[in-house]
Amino acid sequence: MDIRLPGIDGIAALRRLRADPATRGIPVMAMTASIMTAGPEEMRAAGFAGYQSKPLQVKEFVGMVEQLLEKGRDPRGSTA
């Protein structure tokens, strides 16, 4: 999810997803070109499962998506 969405920022949108039982467990990766404003630690603290800065590095992006999918399949993995 992009952090700078029109009308709402990504952190507020993630809060809404986490508040709804139907979407609470879906892993969401933060993406932003604003690396000076927010870093990986801040994004994880906000509840994002991962973080990618723009422009995306395709191999890193695909690797992170694969990791998030694996965690979702592993009953011991955390998706929140």
Secondary structure by P-SEA (a helix, b strand, c coil): cccccccccaaaaaaaaaaccccccbbbbbbccccccccaaaaaaaccccccccccaaaaaaaaaaaaaaaaaccccccc
